[in-house]
Amino acid sequence: MCVGCRQRAEITELVRVVAQKCDDTTGLVVDPAKTMPGRGAWLHARAECISVATRRRAFAAALRTPGLTADPEDLAEQLGVITH
Ligand SMILES: [Zn+2]
């Protein structure tokens, strides 16, 4: 299921992101091979889904990481999605 639009989708249609701690903050990193350890969140590589998931704090919930900093622009850049 996509954490943005919450629609069911095949794994091949979704991208996986995981929480990654860097210094004092925990951010999101895209897992292109879908093999990184730990909990993953799945979403469409679409601007709308990134935006909705970020606003709802869906990443923090899906990854069980309350202090997670989800930067939609950074995520869009990692996914090669145009947000503007
Ligand atoms: Zn979606």
PDB file of the backbone (N, CA, C, O) and the ligand in Angstrom, with CONECT records:
HET     ZN  A 101       1
ATOM      1  N   MET A   1       0.838  -1.204   0.000  1.00  0.00           N
ATOM      2  CA  MET A   1       0.000   0.000   0.000  1.00  0.00           C
ATOM      3  C   MET A   1       0.871   1.251   0.000  1.00  0.00           C
ATOM      4  O   MET A   1       1.913   1.299   0.654  1.00  0.00           O
ATOM      5  N   CYS A   2       0.444   2.226  -0.716  1.00  0.00           N
ATOM      6  CA  CYS A   2       1.160   3.496  -0.770  1.00  0.00           C
ATOM      7  C   CYS A   2       0.815   4.328   0.472  1.00  0.00           C
ATOM      8  O   CYS A   2      -0.359   4.483   0.809  1.00  0.00           O
ATOM      9  N   VAL A   3       1.844   4.864   1.154  1.00  0.00           N
ATOM     10  CA  VAL A   3       1.576   5.658   2.358  1.00  0.00           C
ATOM     11  C   VAL A   3       1.017   7.039   2.019  1.00  0.00           C
ATOM     12  O   VAL A   3       0.569   7.770   2.903  1.00  0.00           O
ATOM     13  N   GLY A   4       1.047   7.388   0.742  1.00  0.00           N
ATOM     14  CA  GLY A   4       0.497   8.676   0.326  1.00  0.00           C
ATOM     15  C   GLY A   4      -0.983   8.568   0.027  1.00  0.00           C
ATOM     16  O   GLY A   4      -1.813   9.040   0.804  1.00  0.00           O
ATOM     17  N   CYS A   5      -1.323   7.947  -1.104  1.00  0.00           N
ATOM     18  CA  CYS A   5      -2.726   7.864  -1.520  1.00  0.00           C
ATOM     19  C   CYS A   5      -3.442   6.687  -0.859  1.00  0.00           C
ATOM     20  O   CYS A   5      -4.660   6.557  -0.983  1.00  0.00           O
ATOM     21  N   ARG A   6      -2.696   5.827  -0.157  1.00  0.00           N
ATOM     22  CA  ARG A   6      -3.268   4.685   0.566  1.00  0.00           C
ATOM     23  C   ARG A   6      -3.975   3.690  -0.331  1.00  0.00           C
ATOM     24  O   ARG A   6      -4.859   2.956   0.111  1.00  0.00           O
ATOM     25  N   GLN A   7      -3.585   3.670  -1.581  1.00  0.00           N
ATOM     26  CA  GLN A   7      -4.168   2.671  -2.470  1.00  0.00           C
ATOM     27  C   GLN A   7      -3.261   1.451  -2.531  1.00  0.00           C
ATOM     28  O   GLN A   7      -2.038   1.546  -2.428  1.00  0.00           O
ATOM     29  N   ARG A   8      -3.890   0.329  -2.700  1.00  0.00           N
ATOM     30  CA  ARG A   8      -3.115  -0.895  -2.873  1.00  0.00           C
ATOM     31  C   ARG A   8      -2.411  -0.828  -4.211  1.00  0.00           C
ATOM     32  O   ARG A   8      -2.964  -0.332  -5.193  1.00  0.00           O
ATOM     33  N   ALA A   9      -1.188  -1.331  -4.243  1.00  0.00           N
ATOM     34  CA  ALA A   9      -0.452  -1.330  -5.502  1.00  0.00           C
ATOM     35  C   ALA A   9       0.557  -2.460  -5.471  1.00  0.00           C
ATOM     36  O   ALA A   9       0.969  -2.919  -4.406  1.00  0.00           O
ATOM     37  N   GLU A  10       0.943  -2.894  -6.639  1.00  0.00           N
ATOM     38  CA  GLU A  10       1.980  -3.914  -6.725  1.00  0.00           C
ATOM     39  C   GLU A  10       3.298  -3.301  -6.261  1.00  0.00           C
ATOM     40  O   GLU A  10       3.541  -2.106  -6.435  1.00  0.00           O
ATOM     41  N   ILE A  11       4.138  -4.137  -5.671  1.00  0.00           N
ATOM     42  CA  ILE A  11       5.435  -3.660  -5.202  1.00  0.00           C
ATOM     43  C   ILE A  11       6.244  -3.070  -6.354  1.00  0.00           C
ATOM     44  O   ILE A  11       7.038  -2.150  -6.159  1.00  0.00           O
ATOM     45  N   THR A  12       6.038  -3.598  -7.536  1.00  0.00           N
ATOM     46  CA  THR A  12       6.788  -3.084  -8.688  1.00  0.00           C
ATOM     47  C   THR A  12       6.390  -1.647  -9.033  1.00  0.00           C
ATOM     48  O   THR A  12       7.142  -0.943  -9.708  1.00  0.00           O
ATOM     49  N   GLU A  13       5.214  -1.207  -8.575  1.00  0.00           N
ATOM     50  CA  GLU A  13       4.766   0.160  -8.853  1.00  0.00           C
ATOM     51  C   GLU A  13       5.214   1.140  -7.778  1.00  0.00           C
ATOM     52  O   GLU A  13       5.107   2.356  -7.943  1.00  0.00           O
ATOM     53  N   LEU A  14       5.716   0.595  -6.676  1.00  0.00           N
ATOM     54  CA  LEU A  14       6.044   1.451  -5.531  1.00  0.00           C
ATOM     55  C   LEU A  14       7.551   1.530  -5.311  1.00  0.00           C
ATOM     56  O   LEU A  14       8.313   0.682  -5.775  1.00  0.00           O
ATOM     57  N   VAL A  15       7.957   2.572  -4.592  1.00  0.00           N
ATOM     58  CA  VAL A  15       9.346   2.660  -4.180  1.00  0.00           C
ATOM     59  C   VAL A  15       9.394   2.469  -2.657  1.00  0.00           C
ATOM     60  O   VAL A  15       8.438   2.773  -1.944  1.00  0.00           O
ATOM     61  N   ARG A  16      10.505   1.969  -2.197  1.00  0.00           N
ATOM     62  CA  ARG A  16      10.657   1.724  -0.764  1.00  0.00           C
ATOM     63  C   ARG A  16      11.558   2.796  -0.172  1.00  0.00           C
ATOM     64  O   ARG A  16      12.599   3.127  -0.738  1.00  0.00           O
ATOM     65  N   VAL A  17      11.154   3.329   0.959  1.00  0.00           N
ATOM     66  CA  VAL A  17      12.014   4.266   1.673  1.00  0.00           C
ATOM     67  C   VAL A  17      12.197   3.748   3.093  1.00  0.00           C
ATOM     68  O   VAL A  17      11.306   3.114   3.660  1.00  0.00           O
ATOM     69  N   VAL A  18      13.355   4.026   3.649  1.00  0.00           N
ATOM     70  CA  VAL A  18      13.646   3.601   5.014  1.00  0.00           C
ATOM     71  C   VAL A  18      14.141   4.807   5.807  1.00  0.00           C
ATOM     72  O   VAL A  18      14.587   5.806   5.243  1.00  0.00           O
ATOM     73  N   ALA A  19      14.048   4.687   7.125  1.00  0.00           N
ATOM     74  CA  ALA A  19      14.561   5.742   7.998  1.00  0.00           C
ATOM     75  C   ALA A  19      16.059   5.559   8.144  1.00  0.00           C
ATOM     76  O   ALA A  19      16.543   4.443   8.332  1.00  0.00           O
ATOM     77  N   GLN A  20      16.779   6.644   8.058  1.00  0.00           N
ATOM     78  CA  GLN A  20      18.224   6.560   8.246  1.00  0.00           C
ATOM     79  C   GLN A  20      18.688   7.675   9.173  1.00  0.00           C
ATOM     80  O   GLN A  20      18.455   8.858   8.926  1.00  0.00           O
ATOM     81  N   LYS A  21      19.345   7.264  10.238  1.00  0.00           N
ATOM     82  CA  LYS A  21      19.823   8.235  11.212  1.00  0.00           C
ATOM     83  C   LYS A  21      21.111   8.865  10.707  1.00  0.00           C
ATOM     84  O   LYS A  21      22.034   8.179  10.268  1.00  0.00           O
ATOM     85  N   CYS A  22      21.147  10.181  10.782  1.00  0.00           N
ATOM     86  CA  CYS A  22      22.323  10.908  10.345  1.00  0.00           C
ATOM     87  C   CYS A  22      22.561  12.013  11.365  1.00  0.00           C
ATOM     88  O   CYS A  22      21.753  12.935  11.479  1.00  0.00           O
ATOM     89  N   ASP A  23      23.667  11.929  12.109  1.00  0.00           N
ATOM     90  CA  ASP A  23      23.920  12.846  13.212  1.00  0.00           C
ATOM     91  C   ASP A  23      22.736  12.818  14.175  1.00  0.00           C
ATOM     92  O   ASP A  23      22.392  11.757  14.696  1.00  0.00           O
ATOM     93  N   ASP A  24      22.107  13.971  14.419  1.00  0.00           N
ATOM     94  CA  ASP A  24      21.026  14.015  15.401  1.00  0.00           C
ATOM     95  C   ASP A  24      19.644  13.837  14.801  1.00  0.00           C
ATOM     96  O   ASP A  24      18.655  13.756  15.529  1.00  0.00           O
ATOM     97  N   THR A  25      19.569  13.776  13.487  1.00  0.00           N
ATOM     98  CA  THR A  25      18.250  13.687  12.876  1.00  0.00           C
ATOM     99  C   THR A  25      18.081  12.356  12.153  1.00  0.00           C
ATOM    100  O   THR A  25      19.045  11.728  11.716  1.00  0.00           O
ATOM    101  N   THR A  26      16.847  11.960  12.047  1.00  0.00           N
ATOM    102  CA  THR A  26      16.525  10.767  11.286  1.00  0.00           C
ATOM    103  C   THR A  26      15.740  11.205  10.062  1.00  0.00           C
ATOM    104  O   THR A  26      14.670  11.804  10.175  1.00  0.00           O
ATOM    105  N   GLY A  27      16.274  10.905   8.914  1.00  0.00           N
ATOM    106  CA  GLY A  27      15.622  11.300   7.673  1.00  0.00           C
ATOM    107  C   GLY A  27      15.224  10.084   6.860  1.00  0.00           C
ATOM    108  O   GLY A  27      15.328   8.944   7.312  1.00  0.00           O
ATOM    109  N   LEU A  28      14.770  10.355   5.660  1.00  0.00           N
ATOM    110  CA  LEU A  28      14.326   9.286   4.777  1.00  0.00           C
ATOM    111  C   LEU A  28      15.356   9.067   3.681  1.00  0.00           C
ATOM    112  O   LEU A  28      15.927  10.013   3.138  1.00  0.00           O
ATOM    113  N   VAL A  29      15.575   7.812   3.374  1.00  0.00           N
ATOM    114  CA  VAL A  29      16.442   7.506   2.254  1.00  0.00           C
ATOM    115  C   VAL A  29      15.747   6.467   1.386  1.00  0.00           C
ATOM    116  O   VAL A  29      15.150   5.516   1.888  1.00  0.00           O
ATOM    117  N   VAL A  30      15.835   6.664   0.093  1.00  0.00           N
ATOM    118  CA  VAL A  30      15.200   5.746  -0.839  1.00  0.00           C
ATOM    119  C   VAL A  30      16.039   4.478  -0.943  1.00  0.00           C
ATOM    120  O   VAL A  30      17.269   4.528  -0.978  1.00  0.00           O
ATOM    121  N   ASP A  31      15.357   3.358  -0.990  1.00  0.00           N
ATOM    122  CA  ASP A  31      15.998   2.052  -1.082  1.00  0.00           C
ATOM    123  C   ASP A  31      15.674   1.451  -2.457  1.00  0.00           C
ATOM    124  O   ASP A  31      14.725   0.678  -2.592  1.00  0.00           O
ATOM    125  N   PRO A  32      16.454   1.805  -3.457  1.00  0.00           N
ATOM    126  CA  PRO A  32      16.095   1.398  -4.834  1.00  0.00           C
ATOM    127  C   PRO A  32      16.076  -0.122  -5.031  1.00  0.00           C
ATOM    128  O   PRO A  32      15.275  -0.640  -5.809  1.00  0.00           O
ATOM    129  N   ALA A  33      16.955  -0.827  -4.329  1.00  0.00           N
ATOM    130  CA  ALA A  33      17.004  -2.280  -4.498  1.00  0.00           C
ATOM    131  C   ALA A  33      15.986  -2.987  -3.611  1.00  0.00           C
ATOM    132  O   ALA A  33      15.800  -4.199  -3.721  1.00  0.00           O
ATOM    133  N   LYS A  34      15.317  -2.220  -2.718  1.00  0.00           N
ATOM    134  CA  LYS A  34      14.289  -2.764  -1.824  1.00  0.00           C
ATOM    135  C   LYS A  34      14.843  -3.863  -0.922  1.00  0.00           C
ATOM    136  O   LYS A  34      14.140  -4.819  -0.595  1.00  0.00           O
ATOM    137  N   THR A  35      16.089  -3.726  -0.528  1.00  0.00           N
ATOM    138  CA  THR A  35      16.722  -4.771   0.261  1.00  0.00           C
ATOM    139  C   THR A  35      17.316  -4.255   1.572  1.00  0.00           C
ATOM    140  O   THR A  35      17.915  -5.026   2.321  1.00  0.00           O
ATOM    141  N   MET A  36      17.157  -2.960   1.857  1.00  0.00           N
ATOM    142  CA  MET A  36      17.755  -2.436   3.084  1.00  0.00           C
ATOM    143  C   MET A  36      17.050  -3.024   4.300  1.00  0.00           C
ATOM    144  O   MET A  36      15.842  -3.258   4.279  1.00  0.00           O
ATOM    145  N   PRO A  37      17.833  -3.262   5.373  1.00  0.00           N
ATOM    146  CA  PRO A  37      17.226  -3.849   6.571  1.00  0.00           C
ATOM    147  C   PRO A  37      16.298  -2.869   7.275  1.00  0.00           C
ATOM    148  O   PRO A  37      16.363  -1.658   7.064  1.00  0.00           O
ATOM    149  N   GLY A  38      15.443  -3.421   8.108  1.00  0.00           N
ATOM    150  CA  GLY A  38      14.547  -2.573   8.888  1.00  0.00           C
ATOM    151  C   GLY A  38      13.217  -2.378   8.202  1.00  0.00           C
ATOM    152  O   GLY A  38      12.935  -2.939   7.143  1.00  0.00           O
ATOM    153  N   ARG A  39      12.419  -1.566   8.845  1.00  0.00           N
ATOM    154  CA  ARG A  39      11.070  -1.306   8.387  1.00  0.00           C
ATOM    155  C   ARG A  39      11.104  -0.364   7.191  1.00  0.00           C
ATOM    156  O   ARG A  39      11.870   0.600   7.173  1.00  0.00           O
ATOM    157  N   GLY A  40      10.286  -0.639   6.212  1.00  0.00           N
ATOM    158  CA  GLY A  40      10.234   0.228   5.042  1.00  0.00           C
ATOM    159  C   GLY A  40       8.850   0.812   4.861  1.00  0.00           C
ATOM    160  O   GLY A  40       7.855   0.234   5.301  1.00  0.00           O
ATOM    161  N   ALA A  41       8.794   1.951   4.217  1.00  0.00           N
ATOM    162  CA  ALA A  41       7.506   2.537   3.838  1.00  0.00           C
ATOM    163  C   ALA A  41       7.463   2.530   2.311  1.00  0.00           C
ATOM    164  O   ALA A  41       8.470   2.756   1.639  1.00  0.00           O
ATOM    165  N   TRP A  42       6.289   2.269   1.796  1.00  0.00           N
ATOM    166  CA  TRP A  42       6.147   2.145   0.344  1.00  0.00           C
ATOM    167  C   TRP A  42       5.288   3.267  -0.190  1.00  0.00           C
ATOM    168  O   TRP A  42       4.281   3.638   0.413  1.00  0.00           O
ATOM    169  N   LEU A  43       5.690   3.800  -1.317  1.00  0.00           N
ATOM    170  CA  LEU A  43       4.847   4.823  -1.927  1.00  0.00           C
ATOM    171  C   LEU A  43       5.115   4.915  -3.423  1.00  0.00           C
ATOM    172  O   LEU A  43       6.116   4.422  -3.943  1.00  0.00           O
ATOM    173  N   HIS A  44       4.168   5.570  -4.085  1.00  0.00           N
ATOM    174  CA  HIS A  44       4.352   5.853  -5.504  1.00  0.00           C
ATOM    175  C   HIS A  44       5.387   6.966  -5.645  1.00  0.00           C
ATOM    176  O   HIS A  44       5.446   7.872  -4.813  1.00  0.00           O
ATOM    177  N   ALA A  45       6.185   6.898  -6.675  1.00  0.00           N
ATOM    178  CA  ALA A  45       7.153   7.970  -6.945  1.00  0.00           C
ATOM    179  C   ALA A  45       6.406   9.099  -7.653  1.00  0.00           C
ATOM    180  O   ALA A  45       6.669   9.411  -8.815  1.00  0.00           O
ATOM    181  N   ARG A  46       5.472   9.699  -6.923  1.00  0.00           N
ATOM    182  CA  ARG A  46       4.655  10.775  -7.481  1.00  0.00           C
ATOM    183  C   ARG A  46       4.637  11.941  -6.511  1.00  0.00           C
ATOM    184  O   ARG A  46       4.638  11.745  -5.296  1.00  0.00           O
ATOM    185  N   ALA A  47       4.622  13.131  -7.036  1.00  0.00           N
ATOM    186  CA  ALA A  47       4.634  14.330  -6.205  1.00  0.00           C
ATOM    187  C   ALA A  47       3.459  14.342  -5.231  1.00  0.00           C
ATOM    188  O   ALA A  47       3.634  14.702  -4.067  1.00  0.00           O
ATOM    189  N   GLU A  48       2.259  13.955  -5.685  1.00  0.00           N
ATOM    190  CA  GLU A  48       1.076  13.989  -4.809  1.00  0.00           C
ATOM    191  C   GLU A  48       1.247  13.040  -3.622  1.00  0.00           C
ATOM    192  O   GLU A  48       0.937  13.389  -2.483  1.00  0.00           O
ATOM    193  N   CYS A  49       1.735  11.863  -3.901  1.00  0.00           N
ATOM    194  CA  CYS A  49       1.858  10.876  -2.827  1.00  0.00           C
ATOM    195  C   CYS A  49       2.930  11.305  -1.829  1.00  0.00           C
ATOM    196  O   CYS A  49       2.764  11.115  -0.624  1.00  0.00           O
ATOM    197  N   ILE A  50       4.012  11.872  -2.311  1.00  0.00           N
ATOM    198  CA  ILE A  50       5.065  12.377  -1.417  1.00  0.00           C
ATOM    199  C   ILE A  50       4.482  13.473  -0.538  1.00  0.00           C
ATOM    200  O   ILE A  50       4.700  13.494   0.673  1.00  0.00           O
ATOM    201  N   SER A  51       3.744  14.379  -1.155  1.00  0.00           N
ATOM    202  CA  SER A  51       3.193  15.522  -0.450  1.00  0.00           C
ATOM    203  C   SER A  51       2.169  15.103   0.607  1.00  0.00           C
ATOM    204  O   SER A  51       2.219  15.566   1.746  1.00  0.00           O
ATOM    205  N   VAL A  52       1.255  14.236   0.225  1.00  0.00           N
ATOM    206  CA  VAL A  52       0.220  13.788   1.163  1.00  0.00           C
ATOM    207  C   VAL A  52       0.842  12.999   2.306  1.00  0.00           C
ATOM    208  O   VAL A  52       0.482  13.194   3.467  1.00  0.00           O
ATOM    209  N   ALA A  53       1.765  12.115   1.983  1.00  0.00           N
ATOM    210  CA  ALA A  53       2.397  11.286   3.014  1.00  0.00           C
ATOM    211  C   ALA A  53       3.167  12.157   4.001  1.00  0.00           C
ATOM    212  O   ALA A  53       3.173  11.884   5.201  1.00  0.00           O
ATOM    213  N   THR A  54       3.808  13.191   3.502  1.00  0.00           N
ATOM    214  CA  THR A  54       4.569  14.072   4.383  1.00  0.00           C
ATOM    215  C   THR A  54       3.636  14.858   5.289  1.00  0.00           C
ATOM    216  O   THR A  54       3.881  14.966   6.491  1.00  0.00           O
ATOM    217  N   ARG A  55       2.568  15.406   4.722  1.00  0.00           N
ATOM    218  CA  ARG A  55       1.633  16.207   5.512  1.00  0.00           C
ATOM    219  C   ARG A  55       0.969  15.380   6.593  1.00  0.00           C
ATOM    220  O   ARG A  55       0.751  15.865   7.703  1.00  0.00           O
ATOM    221  N   ARG A  56       0.649  14.145   6.282  1.00  0.00           N
ATOM    222  CA  ARG A  56      -0.001  13.265   7.259  1.00  0.00           C
ATOM    223  C   ARG A  56       0.977  12.649   8.249  1.00  0.00           C
ATOM    224  O   ARG A  56       0.561  11.947   9.170  1.00  0.00           O
ATOM    225  N   ARG A  57       2.257  12.898   8.075  1.00  0.00           N
ATOM    226  CA  ARG A  57       3.315  12.256   8.877  1.00  0.00           C
ATOM    227  C   ARG A  57       3.216  10.749   8.743  1.00  0.00           C
ATOM    228  O   ARG A  57       3.463  10.007   9.694  1.00  0.00           O
ATOM    229  N   ALA A  58       2.860  10.317   7.575  1.00  0.00           N
ATOM    230  CA  ALA A  58       2.666   8.888   7.350  1.00  0.00           C
ATOM    231  C   ALA A  58       3.981   8.117   7.409  1.00  0.00           C
ATOM    232  O   ALA A  58       3.994   6.931   7.739  1.00  0.00           O
ATOM    233  N   PHE A  59       5.074   8.784   7.092  1.00  0.00           N
ATOM    234  CA  PHE A  59       6.361   8.077   7.124  1.00  0.00           C
ATOM    235  C   PHE A  59       6.740   7.719   8.551  1.00  0.00           C
ATOM    236  O   PHE A  59       7.168   6.598   8.823  1.00  0.00           O
ATOM    237  N   ALA A  60       6.583   8.673   9.461  1.00  0.00           N
ATOM    238  CA  ALA A  60       6.920   8.433  10.862  1.00  0.00           C
ATOM    239  C   ALA A  60       6.087   7.278  11.407  1.00  0.00           C
ATOM    240  O   ALA A  60       6.593   6.444  12.158  1.00  0.00           O
ATOM    241  N   ALA A  61       4.818   7.229  11.029  1.00  0.00           N
ATOM    242  CA  ALA A  61       3.932   6.165  11.495  1.00  0.00           C
ATOM    243  C   ALA A  61       4.319   4.828  10.867  1.00  0.00           C
ATOM    244  O   ALA A  61       4.437   3.820  11.564  1.00  0.00           O
ATOM    245  N   ALA A  62       4.515   4.823   9.557  1.00  0.00           N
ATOM    246  CA  ALA A  62       4.820   3.576   8.860  1.00  0.00           C
ATOM    247  C   ALA A  62       6.159   3.000   9.303  1.00  0.00           C
ATOM    248  O   ALA A  62       6.336   1.783   9.363  1.00  0.00           O
ATOM    249  N   LEU A  63       7.089   3.883   9.610  1.00  0.00           N
ATOM    250  CA  LEU A  63       8.431   3.422   9.977  1.00  0.00           C
ATOM    251  C   LEU A  63       8.604   3.333  11.492  1.00  0.00           C
ATOM    252  O   LEU A  63       9.676   2.986  11.988  1.00  0.00           O
ATOM    253  N   ARG A  64       7.519   3.657  12.224  1.00  0.00           N
ATOM    254  CA  ARG A  64       7.565   3.634  13.697  1.00  0.00           C
ATOM    255  C   ARG A  64       8.744   4.451  14.214  1.00  0.00           C
ATOM    256  O   ARG A  64       9.461   4.037  15.125  1.00  0.00           O
ATOM    257  N   THR A  65       8.922   5.609  13.614  1.00  0.00           N
ATOM    258  CA  THR A  65      10.018   6.492  13.989  1.00  0.00           C
ATOM    259  C   THR A  65       9.443   7.880  14.266  1.00  0.00           C
ATOM    260  O   THR A  65       9.389   8.716  13.364  1.00  0.00           O
ATOM    261  N   PRO A  66       9.013   8.135  15.505  1.00  0.00           N
ATOM    262  CA  PRO A  66       8.307   9.384  15.812  1.00  0.00           C
ATOM    263  C   PRO A  66       9.103  10.655  15.504  1.00  0.00           C
ATOM    264  O   PRO A  66       8.526  11.665  15.101  1.00  0.00           O
ATOM    265  N   GLY A  67      10.423  10.608  15.691  1.00  0.00           N
ATOM    266  CA  GLY A  67      11.216  11.815  15.474  1.00  0.00           C
ATOM    267  C   GLY A  67      11.659  12.014  14.040  1.00  0.00           C
ATOM    268  O   GLY A  67      12.516  12.850  13.753  1.00  0.00           O
ATOM    269  N   LEU A  68      11.073  11.246  13.144  1.00  0.00           N
ATOM    270  CA  LEU A  68      11.506  11.282  11.752  1.00  0.00           C
ATOM    271  C   LEU A  68      11.274  12.643  11.101  1.00  0.00           C
ATOM    272  O   LEU A  68      10.211  13.247  11.248  1.00  0.00           O
ATOM    273  N   THR A  69      12.281  13.105  10.388  1.00  0.00           N
ATOM    274  CA  THR A  69      12.139  14.328   9.609  1.00  0.00           C
ATOM    275  C   THR A  69      11.947  13.925   8.150  1.00  0.00           C
ATOM    276  O   THR A  69      12.867  13.418   7.508  1.00  0.00           O
ATOM    277  N   ALA A  70      10.750  14.156   7.639  1.00  0.00           N
ATOM    278  CA  ALA A  70      10.469  13.819   6.242  1.00  0.00           C
ATOM    279  C   ALA A  70      10.459  15.116   5.426  1.00  0.00           C
ATOM    280  O   ALA A  70       9.561  15.948   5.556  1.00  0.00           O
ATOM    281  N   ASP A  71      11.466  15.257   4.598  1.00  0.00           N
ATOM    282  CA  ASP A  71      11.565  16.449   3.766  1.00  0.00           C
ATOM    283  C   ASP A  71      11.063  16.108   2.357  1.00  0.00           C
ATOM    284  O   ASP A  71      11.731  15.393   1.610  1.00  0.00           O
ATOM    285  N   PRO A  72       9.888  16.624   2.006  1.00  0.00           N
ATOM    286  CA  PRO A  72       9.303  16.231   0.721  1.00  0.00           C
ATOM    287  C   PRO A  72      10.179  16.602  -0.473  1.00  0.00           C
ATOM    288  O   PRO A  72      10.222  15.879  -1.468  1.00  0.00           O
ATOM    289  N   GLU A  73      10.870  17.724  -0.368  1.00  0.00           N
ATOM    290  CA  GLU A  73      11.699  18.122  -1.510  1.00  0.00           C
ATOM    291  C   GLU A  73      12.913  17.223  -1.666  1.00  0.00           C
ATOM    292  O   GLU A  73      13.326  16.890  -2.777  1.00  0.00           O
ATOM    293  N   ASP A  74      13.477  16.839  -0.523  1.00  0.00           N
ATOM    294  CA  ASP A  74      14.618  15.932  -0.575  1.00  0.00           C
ATOM    295  C   ASP A  74      14.192  14.584  -1.138  1.00  0.00           C
ATOM    296  O   ASP A  74      14.898  13.978  -1.944  1.00  0.00           O
ATOM    297  N   LEU A  75      13.032  14.128  -0.702  1.00  0.00           N
ATOM    298  CA  LEU A  75      12.536  12.840  -1.165  1.00  0.00           C
ATOM    299  C   LEU A  75      12.227  12.882  -2.662  1.00  0.00           C
ATOM    300  O   LEU A  75      12.551  11.956  -3.405  1.00  0.00           O
ATOM    301  N   ALA A  76      11.605  13.959  -3.077  1.00  0.00           N
ATOM    302  CA  ALA A  76      11.287  14.113  -4.500  1.00  0.00           C
ATOM    303  C   ALA A  76      12.567  14.106  -5.326  1.00  0.00           C
ATOM    304  O   ALA A  76      12.613  13.541  -6.419  1.00  0.00           O
ATOM    305  N   GLU A  77      13.603  14.739  -4.791  1.00  0.00           N
ATOM    306  CA  GLU A  77      14.858  14.785  -5.517  1.00  0.00           C
ATOM    307  C   GLU A  77      15.473  13.389  -5.619  1.00  0.00           C
ATOM    308  O   GLU A  77      15.973  12.986  -6.669  1.00  0.00           O
ATOM    309  N   GLN A  78      15.421  12.666  -4.504  1.00  0.00           N
ATOM    310  CA  GLN A  78      15.957  11.306  -4.526  1.00  0.00           C
ATOM    311  C   GLN A  78      15.211  10.428  -5.520  1.00  0.00           C
ATOM    312  O   GLN A  78      15.790   9.522  -6.120  1.00  0.00           O
ATOM    313  N   LEU A  79      13.931  10.700  -5.688  1.00  0.00           N
ATOM    314  CA  LEU A  79      13.107   9.885  -6.578  1.00  0.00           C
ATOM    315  C   LEU A  79      13.063  10.440  -7.994  1.00  0.00           C
ATOM    316  O   LEU A  79      12.483   9.829  -8.892  1.00  0.00           O
ATOM    317  N   GLY A  80      13.675  11.594  -8.185  1.00  0.00           N
ATOM    318  CA  GLY A  80      13.669  12.198  -9.508  1.00  0.00           C
ATOM    319  C   GLY A  80      12.292  12.685  -9.920  1.00  0.00           C
ATOM    320  O   GLY A  80      11.937  12.654 -11.098  1.00  0.00           O
ATOM    321  N   VAL A  81      11.517  13.140  -8.936  1.00  0.00           N
ATOM    322  CA  VAL A  81      10.159  13.608  -9.204  1.00  0.00           C
ATOM    323  C   VAL A  81      10.149  15.136  -9.212  1.00  0.00           C
ATOM    324  O   VAL A  81      10.759  15.770  -8.351  1.00  0.00           O
ATOM    325  N   ILE A  82       9.473  15.707 -10.162  1.00  0.00           N
ATOM    326  CA  ILE A  82       9.352  17.164 -10.223  1.00  0.00           C
ATOM    327  C   ILE A  82       8.151  17.576  -9.367  1.00  0.00           C
ATOM    328  O   ILE A  82       7.037  17.097  -9.580  1.00  0.00           O
ATOM    329  N   THR A  83       8.387  18.467  -8.397  1.00  0.00           N
ATOM    330  CA  THR A  83       7.287  18.843  -7.503  1.00  0.00           C
ATOM    331  C   THR A  83       6.734  20.230  -7.801  1.00  0.00           C
ATOM    332  O   THR A  83       5.724  20.630  -7.223  1.00  0.00           O
ATOM    333  N   HIS A  84       7.376  20.955  -8.682  1.00  0.00           N
ATOM    334  CA  HIS A  84       6.892  22.323  -8.891  1.00  0.00           C
ATOM    335  C   HIS A  84       6.265  22.462 -10.277  1.00  0.00           C
ATOM    336  O   HIS A  84       5.799  23.542 -10.638  1.00  0.00           O
TER     337      HIS A  84
HETATM  338 ZN    ZN A 101       0.275   6.699  -3.993  1.00  0.00          ZN2+
END
